[in-house]
Amino acid sequence: MTPSQGACTGVIDQKIDLLVIGAGASGASVAYEATRRGLRVALLEAGDIGCATSCRSSKMLHGGVRYLELAFKTFDLAQLSLVREALMERAHWIEQAPFLAQPFELALPAANCFEKAYYGVGLGIYDALSGQRSIGNSRLLSKTQIHQALPLLRAGVNGGVAYSDGQFNDARLNLLIALTAERAGAILRSNCRVVALEHRADGQLCGAISETSMGEQEHWRASVVVNATGMQADSLRKMADANIAPRMLTSRGVHVVLEANLCPEGIGLLLPATDDGRVLFLLPFYGRTLVGTTDTACKLNEACAPSQAEQHYLIEYVKRWFPDLGQPIVKSCWAGGRPLLKPAGKAINSSRVVREHEVETLPCGLISVMGGKWTTCRPMALDTLKAMETLLGRAMPTPSALPLLGAAQNPALTQTLLLEQQQQLRQLLPETPIQDQQIAHLQASYGLEALALVEKNSAKQLEPLSDVIPICEAEIDRAINQEHARTPTDVLARRCRLAMVDMSEAQRLLPVVQEHLAHADLPKGELDLQH
Ligand SMILES: Cc1cc2nc3c(=O)[nH]c(=O)nc-3n(C[C@H](O)[C@H](O)[C@H](O)COP(=O)(O)OP(=O)(O)OC[C@H]3O[C@@H](n4cnc5c(N)ncnc54)[C@H](O)[C@@H]3O)c2cc1C
């Protein structure tokens, strides 16, 4: 066995079936699907679970209206089937995790009847493509209706079309998928970076070496190694084969969160064509407005650093479409890198790259799952397992049912039990003016596990600490003790979304979180949305 670098200080003796590198949406899904097929799995993550692209999305489960238009303009059936696949997945997640993924409406504004008819037909096709898995039909909006839904929208909009997509909590769904695999037997390690791959004498991959931030190394022996490192996929591919041609392009997408609630009825706005040919979303977000996104080709190490120019670009569009708002107040801002797949050997504009995934198996056996989008992480995982079957020359065992943590055995039962739990939470939680908000927050974060959290903790630990997102101390402890949180950003940006909704409010709670971290012998750390 020849490690390509580094010496091991620890050896994981138990030989595992599958080592998954990277615990974003893709890697967590691979680990979950493999675990429910009875495989022994380890999922290693360099930072926090979902800390890279998967917690920085627009938080939409969607087929992609933009891709539908592209499919028709270019007569591209592959693009169309991609939209349909994503629409099926949209319905899947809304069913499986209804507490953190729901349908919502977006309005496309039209200046005249022609535009309205064009959007109406296009969105009718979008509805039709989802078939039996529809989550709501599109509808025409009159001028009065669109201005009622978006009261500060500029004059000159003469109606529009509203259509449905899904909105979800990306960081928590990512976490729940990984934790579900862990509870079913998978090994889950955060802050554990793979620094080398190991090959047998015949050149075939047989494991990897990981390293923690303290420099402790571990050696993992596995039948199959999957590279699910998103934007970093090329660095793992290079560890496997130093001469391999890179396949990834990185494009940065910035979001800003505005204090103003521009979507008071819960209907978002899709601006279908900016001056530079992109789409922009303004989405309802915790009583504020989420605006995104940009699409700027960038270096890997710049993917999570929003520039002033990009924030300015977004704000200018908000001002153009909502002129009576004045200068918007920005409460939070973050950026994420799209893991785009470059067609081999071509220079290409990233907004034109089809968001399609690819599963590649290198001659040494490294399987890389690359590209795709959040909504389609499950088909990505299933294709990865198919590649594993081909590599091993044997079929996977039949999957057993494995509901996500917080969900019941079937979607109908989940809904029934959530309603019952709502009443129980009302009896147990401290009576505060924001009790309803706290119940909604607890259910949205933990699903059916909210009751156990509340039952185990005292009234003081359950006291809401903020009225932006009513997080309480019991949740901070749970994040640290049961959900692998290690830094203030893990707790305040990913376990709850406070820092992504309102950075100054998250800063206010930082000392409380630091105290809990210190109590658990962890470094206090600072809040940093770039990590
Ligand atoms: C701005 C923006 C908006 C988006 N909006 C949407 C949307 O609304 N809906 C949608 O469906 N999709 C959306 N996407 C796409 C979607 O977010 C991504 O496709 C998806 O999150 C990628 O997940 P991933 O697991 O492949 O990558 P990542 O989430 O980046 O996960 C890869 C993980 O691998 C880890 N890693 C890297 N190297 C190592 C190593 N050596 N050892 C161990 N771990 C390692 C990283 O730390 C990281 O956590 C958006 C993307 C962007 C950028």
The ligand as a Tripos MOL2 file, in Angstrom:
@<TRIPOS>MOLECULE
LIG
   53    58     1     0     0
SMALL
NO_CHARGES

@<TRIPOS>ATOM
      1 C1        -25.3110   30.8870   -5.4160 C.3       1 LIG1
      2 C2        -25.8530   29.5180   -5.6290 C.ar      1 LIG1
      3 C3        -27.2170   29.3090   -5.6160 C.ar      1 LIG1
      4 C4        -27.7200   28.0310   -5.8070 C.ar      1 LIG1
      5 N1        -29.0550   27.8410   -5.7090 N.ar      1 LIG1
      6 C5        -29.5670   26.6020   -5.8760 C.ar      1 LIG1
      7 C6        -30.9520   26.3920   -5.6780 C.ar      1 LIG1
      8 O1        -31.7030   27.2940   -5.3060 O.2       1 LIG1
      9 N2        -31.4180   25.1410   -5.8770 N.ar      1 LIG1
     10 C7        -30.6120   24.1070   -6.2710 C.ar      1 LIG1
     11 O2        -31.1250   23.0080   -6.4790 O.2       1 LIG1
     12 N3        -29.2820   24.2680   -6.4040 N.ar      1 LIG1
     13 C8        -28.7400   25.4890   -6.1990 C.ar      1 LIG1
     14 N4        -27.3950   25.6840   -6.2970 N.ar      1 LIG1
     15 C9        -26.5190   24.5280   -6.5710 C.3       1 LIG1
     16 C10       -26.2760   23.6980   -5.3260 C.3       1 LIG1
     17 O3        -26.1480   24.4870   -4.1870 O.3       1 LIG1
     18 C11       -25.0360   22.8310   -5.5140 C.3       1 LIG1
     19 O4        -25.1240   22.1400   -6.7170 O.3       1 LIG1
     20 C12       -24.8660   21.8200   -4.3820 C.3       1 LIG1
     21 O5        -24.9950   22.4240   -3.1330 O.3       1 LIG1
     22 C13       -23.5010   21.1620   -4.5040 C.3       1 LIG1
     23 O6        -23.3610   20.2320   -3.4680 O.3       1 LIG1
     24 P1        -22.0550   19.3390   -3.3660 P.3       1 LIG1
     25 O7        -22.2620   18.4150   -2.2360 O.co2     1 LIG1
     26 O8        -21.7540   18.7430   -4.6850 O.co2     1 LIG1
     27 O9        -20.8870   20.3830   -3.0700 O.3       1 LIG1
     28 P2        -20.5310   21.1240   -1.7020 P.3       1 LIG1
     29 O10       -21.7280   21.5650   -0.9760 O.co2     1 LIG1
     30 O11       -19.5360   22.1720   -2.0440 O.co2     1 LIG1
     31 O12       -19.8690   19.9950   -0.8240 O.3       1 LIG1
     32 C14       -18.5690   19.5240   -1.0270 C.3       1 LIG1
     33 C15       -17.9370   19.2990    0.3330 C.3       1 LIG1
     34 O13       -16.6960   18.6410    0.1860 O.3       1 LIG1
     35 C16       -15.8590   19.1130    1.2230 C.3       1 LIG1
     36 N5        -14.4700   18.8340    0.8520 N.ar      1 LIG1
     37 C17       -13.7220   19.4090   -0.1260 C.ar      1 LIG1
     38 N6        -12.4930   18.8780   -0.1310 N.ar      1 LIG1
     39 C18       -12.4450   17.9350    0.8380 C.ar      1 LIG1
     40 C19       -11.4480   17.0390    1.3140 C.ar      1 LIG1
     41 N7        -10.2350   17.0140    0.7760 N.pl3     1 LIG1
     42 N8        -11.7520   16.2150    2.3430 N.ar      1 LIG1
     43 C20       -12.9910   16.2310    2.9120 C.ar      1 LIG1
     44 N9        -13.9660   17.0630    2.4880 N.ar      1 LIG1
     45 C21       -13.7080   17.8950    1.4720 C.ar      1 LIG1
     46 C22       -16.1760   20.6030    1.2860 C.3       1 LIG1
     47 O14       -15.7750   21.1690    2.5060 O.3       1 LIG1
     48 C23       -17.6700   20.6020    1.0630 C.3       1 LIG1
     49 O15       -18.4110   20.6320    2.2720 O.3       1 LIG1
     50 C24       -26.8470   26.9430   -6.0710 C.ar      1 LIG1
     51 C25       -25.4760   27.1580   -6.0660 C.ar      1 LIG1
     52 C26       -24.9810   28.4240   -5.8330 C.ar      1 LIG1
     53 C27       -23.5190   28.6390   -5.7900 C.3       1 LIG1
@<TRIPOS>BOND
     1     1     2 1
     2     2     3 ar
     3     2    52 ar
     4     3     4 ar
     5     4     5 ar
     6     4    50 ar
     7     5     6 ar
     8     6     7 ar
     9     6    13 1
    10     7     8 2
    11     7     9 ar
    12     9    10 ar
    13    10    11 2
    14    10    12 ar
    15    12    13 ar
    16    13    14 ar
    17    14    15 1
    18    14    50 ar
    19    15    16 1
    20    16    17 1
    21    16    18 1
    22    18    19 1
    23    18    20 1
    24    20    21 1
    25    20    22 1
    26    22    23 1
    27    23    24 1
    28    24    25 2
    29    24    26 1
    30    24    27 1
    31    27    28 1
    32    28    29 2
    33    28    30 1
    34    28    31 1
    35    31    32 1
    36    32    33 1
    37    33    34 1
    38    33    48 1
    39    34    35 1
    40    35    36 1
    41    35    46 1
    42    36    37 ar
    43    36    45 ar
    44    37    38 ar
    45    38    39 ar
    46    39    40 ar
    47    39    45 ar
    48    40    41 1
    49    40    42 ar
    50    42    43 ar
    51    43    44 ar
    52    44    45 ar
    53    46    47 1
    54    46    48 1
    55    48    49 1
    56    50    51 ar
    57    51    52 ar
    58    52    53 1
@<TRIPOS>SUBSTRUCTURE
     1 LIG1         1 GROUP 0 **** ****
